Amino acid sequence: MSNTTNTINSKRFVIRKSLINKNTTINVEFKNGKSCTYNHDEVYNIMKDTLTKLPCFIKYNSYTSSSNVPVSVRNIVEVITPTV
């Protein structure tokens, strides 16, 4: 694994095959104003058994969520809700 950390800013939660073992940190700001930051590899390792069975991951090599973090990784990904 590389010692270099790559950072991606996104408007959706994303797991991509092309980012596996790339030591990537992803910053997300959802449309609803919530935000989070996560390590792609840590999240992939937790989700990989599920991802490898999902048609979207099989066909497009990617999984995305535009509204929230998947339940299976919410214990390691802190979602920040904006104050009004």
Secondary structure, DSSP 4 states (H G I P E B T S, - for coil): --SPPEEEEESSEEEEGGGTTS-EEEEEE-TTS-EEEEEHHHHHHHHHHHHTT-HHHHHHSEEEESS---GGGTTTSPEEPPP-
